[in-house]
Amino acid sequence: MKVKVLAFALTTGLIAGIGLFILTWWMIITTGGNGQSTVIGAVLRGYNLSPIGSLIGFIWAFAAGFIGGALFASIYNKLAQSSDD
């Protein structure tokens, strides 16, 4: 069974982006979110615990999830194709 690469990539991108967005807002609400830098901010340029940082984090996480999902689906399709032979 083949996986639709674009659909899988969009799904993983949205899950990653929305997940980081929600996590950021959870941290802002519970800790006061004063724009402090985080470990994730060391990897995702511009990300911090702030409302703008949550949008920047969404974009970065969506892009990473999209690329990772596309690679995973492509590799899966190649392996599924070779096992059918």
DSSP file (Angstrom, degrees, kcal/mol; ACC not computed):
  #  RESIDUE AA STRUCTURE BP1 BP2  ACC     N-H-->O    O-->H-N    N-H-->O    O-->H-N    TCO  KAPPA ALPHA  PHI   PSI    X-CA   Y-CA   Z-CA
    1    1 A M              0   0    0      0, 0.0     2,-0.2     0, 0.0    79,-0.1   0.000 360.0 360.0 360.0 128.8    0.0    0.0    0.0
    2    2 A K        -     0   0    0     78,-0.1     2,-0.4    79,-0.0    71,-0.0  -0.591 360.0-136.8 -90.9 152.4    1.4    3.4   -1.0
    3    3 A V        -     0   0    0     70,-0.3     2,-0.7    -2,-0.2     3,-0.1  -0.879  22.1-116.6-106.3 138.8    1.2    6.5    1.0
    4    4 A K     >  -     0   0    0     -2,-0.4     4,-2.4     1,-0.2     5,-0.2  -0.677  26.3-155.0 -75.3 114.5    0.3    9.9   -0.6
    5    5 A V  H  > S+     0   0    0     -2,-0.7     4,-2.7     1,-0.2     5,-0.2   0.906  87.4  47.3 -62.9 -46.9    3.5   11.9    0.1
    6    6 A L  H  > S+     0   0    0      1,-0.2     4,-2.6     2,-0.2     5,-0.2   0.918 113.6  47.7 -64.1 -43.7    1.9   15.4    0.0
    7    7 A A  H  > S+     0   0    0      2,-0.2     4,-2.2     1,-0.2    -1,-0.2   0.915 114.5  46.5 -63.9 -42.7   -1.0   14.4    2.3
    8    8 A F  H  X S+     0   0    0     -4,-2.4     4,-2.6     2,-0.2     5,-0.2   0.909 113.0  49.8 -65.3 -42.0    1.4   12.7    4.8
    9    9 A A  H  X S+     0   0    0     -4,-2.7     4,-2.3    -5,-0.2    60,-0.2   0.915 111.7  47.6 -64.7 -43.7    3.8   15.6    4.7
   10   10 A L  H  X S+     0   0    0     -4,-2.6     4,-2.5    -5,-0.2    -1,-0.2   0.902 112.5  50.4 -63.4 -40.5    1.1   18.2    5.3
   11   11 A T  H  X S+     0   0    0     -4,-2.2     4,-2.5    -5,-0.2    -2,-0.2   0.944 112.9  43.8 -63.7 -48.7   -0.3   16.2    8.2
   12   12 A T  H  X S+     0   0    0     -4,-2.6     4,-2.3     1,-0.2    54,-0.2   0.875 113.7  52.5 -67.2 -35.1    3.0   15.7    9.9
   13   13 A G  H  X S+     0   0    0     -4,-2.3     4,-2.7    52,-0.3    52,-0.2   0.925 111.6  45.4 -63.8 -44.6    3.8   19.4    9.4
   14   14 A L  H  X S+     0   0    0     -4,-2.5     4,-2.9     2,-0.2     5,-0.4   0.905 112.6  50.5 -66.6 -41.6    0.5   20.6   10.9
   15   15 A I  H  X S+     0   0    0     -4,-2.5     4,-2.1    -5,-0.2    -2,-0.2   0.933 114.8  43.7 -61.8 -45.3    0.8   18.2   13.8
   16   16 A A  H  X S+     0   0    0     -4,-2.3     4,-2.3    -5,-0.2    46,-0.2   0.932 117.3  45.7 -65.7 -45.6    4.3   19.4   14.6
   17   17 A G  H  X S+     0   0    0     -4,-2.7     4,-2.2    44,-0.3    -2,-0.2   0.933 116.5  43.0 -64.4 -48.3    3.5   23.1   14.1
   18   18 A I  H  X S+     0   0    0     -4,-2.9     4,-2.8    -5,-0.2     5,-0.2   0.881 112.4  55.5 -67.2 -37.1    0.3   23.1   16.1
   19   19 A G  H  X S+     0   0    0     -4,-2.1     4,-2.4    -5,-0.4    -2,-0.2   0.932 111.4  42.2 -60.5 -46.7    1.9   21.0   18.8
   20   20 A L  H  X S+     0   0    0     -4,-2.3     4,-2.5     2,-0.2    -1,-0.2   0.877 113.6  53.7 -68.7 -36.7    4.7   23.5   19.3
   21   21 A F  H  X S+     0   0    0     -4,-2.2     4,-2.2    -5,-0.2    -2,-0.2   0.940 112.6  43.1 -60.8 -48.3    2.3   26.4   19.1
   22   22 A I  H  X S+     0   0    0     -4,-2.8     4,-2.5     2,-0.2    -2,-0.2   0.911 113.4  51.7 -65.7 -43.2    0.1   24.9   21.8
   23   23 A L  H  X S+     0   0    0     -4,-2.4     4,-2.2    -5,-0.2    -1,-0.2   0.903 109.5  50.8 -60.2 -41.4    3.1   24.0   23.9
   24   24 A T  H  X S+     0   0    0     -4,-2.5     4,-2.4     1,-0.2    -2,-0.2   0.932 111.9  46.0 -62.5 -46.3    4.4   27.5   23.7
   25   25 A W  H  X S+     0   0    0     -4,-2.2     4,-2.6     2,-0.2    -1,-0.2   0.863 109.8  54.9 -67.0 -34.2    1.1   29.0   24.7
   26   26 A W  H  X S+     0   0    0     -4,-2.5     4,-2.5     2,-0.2     5,-0.2   0.926 110.9  45.4 -61.7 -43.4    0.8   26.5   27.6
   27   27 A M  H  X S+     0   0    0     -4,-2.2     4,-2.5     2,-0.2     6,-0.7   0.877 112.0  52.0 -67.4 -38.0    4.3   27.7   28.8
   28   28 A I  H  X S+     0   0    0     -4,-2.4     4,-1.4     4,-0.2    -2,-0.2   0.929 113.7  43.8 -63.0 -44.5    3.3   31.3   28.4
   29   29 A I  H  < S+     0   0    0     -4,-2.6    -2,-0.2     1,-0.2    -1,-0.2   0.909 121.0  38.2 -68.6 -42.9    0.1   30.9   30.4
   30   30 A T  H  < S+     0   0    0     -4,-2.5    -2,-0.2    -5,-0.2    -1,-0.2   0.814 129.7  26.9 -82.9 -29.9    1.7   28.8   33.2
   31   31 A T  H  < S-     0   0    0     -4,-2.5    -3,-0.2    -5,-0.2    -2,-0.2   0.498 106.5-108.6-112.8  -4.9    5.1   30.5   33.6
   32   32 A G     <  -     0   0    0     -4,-1.4    -4,-0.2    -5,-0.4    -3,-0.1   0.298  37.4-124.2  96.5 -11.2    4.3   34.0   32.4
   33   33 A G        +     0   0    0     -6,-0.7    -1,-0.1     1,-0.2    -5,-0.1   0.859  34.8 178.6  38.5  77.3    6.2   33.8   29.1
   34   34 A N        -     0   0    0     -3,-0.1    -1,-0.2    16,-0.1    16,-0.2   0.148  58.3 -93.7 -94.6  20.1    8.6   36.7   29.3
   35   35 A G        +     0   0    0     14,-2.2    15,-0.2     1,-0.2    -2,-0.1   0.654  69.8 164.2  80.8  15.1   10.3   36.0   26.0
   36   36 A Q        -     0   0    0     13,-0.4    13,-1.9    12,-0.1    -1,-0.2  -0.331  39.8-110.1 -68.5 149.6   13.0   33.9   27.5
   37   37 A S        -     0   0    0     11,-0.2     2,-0.2    12,-0.0    11,-0.1  -0.423  34.9-161.8 -76.6 153.8   15.1   31.8   25.2
   38   38 A T     >  -     0   0    0      9,-0.4     4,-0.8    -2,-0.1     9,-0.1  -0.739  36.7 -99.6-127.5 175.5   14.7   28.0   25.4
   39   39 A V  H >> S+     0   0    0     -2,-0.2     3,-0.9     1,-0.2     4,-0.6   0.899 126.4  52.9 -63.3 -40.0   16.7   24.9   24.3
   40   40 A I  H >> S+     0   0    0      1,-0.2     4,-3.1     2,-0.2     3,-1.2   0.866 101.1  61.6 -62.5 -34.7   14.4   24.7   21.3
   41   41 A G  H 34 S+     0   0    0      1,-0.3     5,-0.3     2,-0.2     6,-0.3   0.742  94.0  62.8 -64.0 -23.4   15.2   28.3   20.5
   42   42 A A  H << S+     0   0    0     -3,-0.9    -1,-0.3    -4,-0.8    -2,-0.2   0.783 115.2  31.9 -70.6 -25.7   18.8   27.3   20.1
   43   43 A V  H << S+     0   0    0     -3,-1.2     2,-0.9    -4,-0.6    -2,-0.2   0.836 116.7  55.9 -96.4 -43.0   17.8   25.1   17.2
   44   44 A L  S >< S-     0   0    0     -4,-3.1     3,-2.2    -5,-0.1    -1,-0.2  -0.804  90.5-132.0 -97.0 100.7   14.8   27.1   15.8
   45   45 A R  T 3  S+     0   0    0     -2,-0.9    -3,-0.1     1,-0.3     3,-0.1  -0.268  86.9  13.3 -58.2 125.9   16.1   30.6   15.1
   46   46 A G  T 3  S+     0   0    0     -5,-0.3     2,-0.3     1,-0.3    -1,-0.3   0.300  92.3 131.7  93.7  -8.7   13.9   33.3   16.4
   47   47 A Y    <   +     0   0    0     -3,-2.2    -9,-0.4    -6,-0.3    -1,-0.3  -0.607  21.2 139.6 -81.9 135.0   11.8   31.0   18.7
   48   48 A N        -     0   0    0     -2,-0.3     2,-1.8     2,-0.2   -11,-0.2  -0.929  64.5 -74.8-155.7 178.6   11.2   32.0   22.3
   49   49 A L  S    S+     0   0    0    -13,-1.9   -14,-2.2    -2,-0.3   -13,-0.4  -0.561  92.1  97.1 -85.0  79.7    8.4   32.0   24.9
   50   50 A S  S  > S-     0   0    0     -2,-1.8     4,-2.1   -15,-0.2    -2,-0.2  -0.954  87.5-100.1-152.8 164.7    6.3   34.9   23.5
   51   51 A P  H  > S+     0   0    0      0, 0.0     4,-1.2     0, 0.0     5,-0.1   0.911 126.1  44.4 -58.1 -42.4    3.3   35.3   21.2
   52   52 A I  H  > S+     0   0    0      1,-0.2     4,-2.4     2,-0.2     3,-0.2   0.893 110.8  55.6 -67.9 -38.5    5.5   36.1   18.2
   53   53 A G  H  > S+     0   0    0      1,-0.2     4,-2.8     2,-0.2    -1,-0.2   0.846 101.9  57.0 -61.4 -34.1    7.8   33.3   19.2
   54   54 A S  H  X S+     0   0    0     -4,-2.1     4,-2.0     2,-0.2    -1,-0.2   0.879 108.6  46.1 -65.9 -36.5    4.9   30.9   19.1
   55   55 A L  H  X S+     0   0    0     -4,-1.2     4,-2.2     2,-0.2    -2,-0.2   0.903 113.4  48.3 -71.3 -41.3    4.2   31.9   15.4
   56   56 A I  H  X S+     0   0    0     -4,-2.4     4,-2.4     1,-0.2    -2,-0.2   0.916 112.4  50.0 -62.8 -42.3    7.9   31.6   14.5
   57   57 A G  H  X S+     0   0    0     -4,-2.8     4,-3.1     1,-0.2     5,-0.3   0.888 107.6  54.1 -62.9 -39.8    8.0   28.2   16.2
   58   58 A F  H  X S+     0   0    0     -4,-2.0     4,-2.8     2,-0.2     5,-0.2   0.937 109.9  47.0 -58.9 -46.3    4.9   27.1   14.3
   59   59 A I  H  X S+     0   0    0     -4,-2.2     4,-2.4     2,-0.2    -2,-0.2   0.937 115.4  44.7 -62.4 -47.7    6.5   28.0   11.0
   60   60 A W  H  X S+     0   0    0     -4,-2.4     4,-2.7     2,-0.2     5,-0.2   0.934 116.0  46.2 -62.0 -47.1    9.8   26.2   11.9
   61   61 A A  H  X S+     0   0    0     -4,-3.1     4,-2.8     1,-0.2   -44,-0.3   0.884 111.9  51.8 -66.5 -37.6    8.0   23.1   13.3
   62   62 A F  H  X S+     0   0    0     -4,-2.8     4,-2.8    -5,-0.3    -1,-0.2   0.938 111.9  46.7 -62.0 -45.3    5.6   23.0   10.3
   63   63 A A  H  X S+     0   0    0     -4,-2.4     4,-2.5    -5,-0.2     5,-0.2   0.928 114.9  45.7 -63.3 -45.0    8.6   23.1    7.9
   64   64 A A  H  X S+     0   0    0     -4,-2.7     4,-2.6     1,-0.2     5,-0.2   0.915 115.5  46.7 -65.3 -42.2   10.5   20.5    9.8
   65   65 A G  H  X S+     0   0    0     -4,-2.8     4,-2.8   -52,-0.2   -52,-0.3   0.887 112.1  51.1 -66.1 -39.0    7.5   18.2   10.1
   66   66 A F  H  X S+     0   0    0     -4,-2.8     4,-2.4    -5,-0.2    -2,-0.2   0.946 114.2  42.6 -63.1 -49.0    6.6   18.7    6.4
   67   67 A I  H  X S+     0   0    0     -4,-2.5     4,-2.5     2,-0.2     5,-0.2   0.929 116.8  47.6 -64.9 -45.2   10.2   17.8    5.2
   68   68 A G  H  X S+     0   0    0     -4,-2.6     4,-2.6    -5,-0.2    -2,-0.2   0.906 113.3  48.3 -62.8 -41.7   10.4   14.9    7.7
   69   69 A G  H  X S+     0   0    0     -4,-2.8     4,-2.7   -60,-0.2     5,-0.2   0.890 111.2  50.0 -65.5 -39.9    7.0   13.6    6.7
   70   70 A A  H  X S+     0   0    0     -4,-2.4     4,-2.3    -5,-0.2    -2,-0.2   0.915 112.9  46.8 -65.3 -42.8    7.8   13.8    3.0
   71   71 A L  H  X S+     0   0    0     -4,-2.5     4,-2.6     2,-0.2     5,-0.2   0.934 113.4  48.6 -64.2 -45.3   11.1   11.9    3.5
   72   72 A F  H  X S+     0   0    0     -4,-2.6     4,-2.7     1,-0.2    -2,-0.2   0.936 113.4  46.3 -60.3 -47.6    9.4    9.3    5.6
   73   73 A A  H  X S+     0   0    0     -4,-2.7     4,-2.6     2,-0.2   -70,-0.3   0.884 113.0  50.3 -64.6 -38.8    6.6    8.7    3.1
   74   74 A S  H  X S+     0   0    0     -4,-2.3     4,-2.2    -5,-0.2    -1,-0.2   0.933 113.0  45.0 -64.6 -45.8    9.0    8.6    0.2
   75   75 A I  H  X S+     0   0    0     -4,-2.6     4,-2.5     2,-0.2     5,-0.2   0.913 112.7  52.0 -64.3 -41.6   11.2    6.1    1.9
   76   76 A Y  H  X S+     0   0    0     -4,-2.7     4,-2.9    -5,-0.2     5,-0.2   0.926 109.3  49.6 -59.0 -45.8    8.2    4.0    2.9
   77   77 A N  H  X S+     0   0    0     -4,-2.6     4,-2.2     1,-0.2    -1,-0.2   0.894 110.8  49.9 -62.7 -39.4    6.8    4.0   -0.6
   78   78 A K  H  X S+     0   0    0     -4,-2.2     4,-2.1     2,-0.2    -1,-0.2   0.927 114.2  44.4 -64.0 -44.5   10.2    2.8   -2.0
   79   79 A L  H  X S+     0   0    0     -4,-2.5     4,-1.6     2,-0.2    -2,-0.2   0.880 113.4  50.2 -68.8 -37.6   10.4    0.0    0.6
   80   80 A A  H  X S+     0   0    0     -4,-2.9     4,-1.0    -5,-0.2    -1,-0.2   0.872 110.8  50.5 -67.5 -36.4    6.8   -1.0    0.0
   81   81 A Q  H  X S+     0   0    0     -4,-2.2     4,-0.7    -5,-0.2     3,-0.4   0.905 110.4  48.6 -67.0 -41.9    7.4   -1.1   -3.7
   82   82 A S  H  < S+     0   0    0     -4,-2.1     3,-0.3     1,-0.2    -1,-0.2   0.808 108.9  53.3 -71.2 -28.1   10.5   -3.3   -3.4
   83   83 A S  H  < S+     0   0    0     -4,-1.6    -1,-0.2     1,-0.2    -2,-0.2   0.720 101.7  60.3 -78.5 -19.5    8.7   -5.7   -1.1
   84   84 A D  H  <        0   0    0     -4,-1.0    -1,-0.2    -3,-0.4    -2,-0.2   0.732 360.0 360.0 -75.8 -22.4    5.9   -6.2   -3.6
   85   85 A D     <        0   0    0     -4,-0.7    -1,-0.2    -3,-0.3    -2,-0.1   0.485 360.0 360.0 -72.1 360.0    8.4   -7.5   -6.2
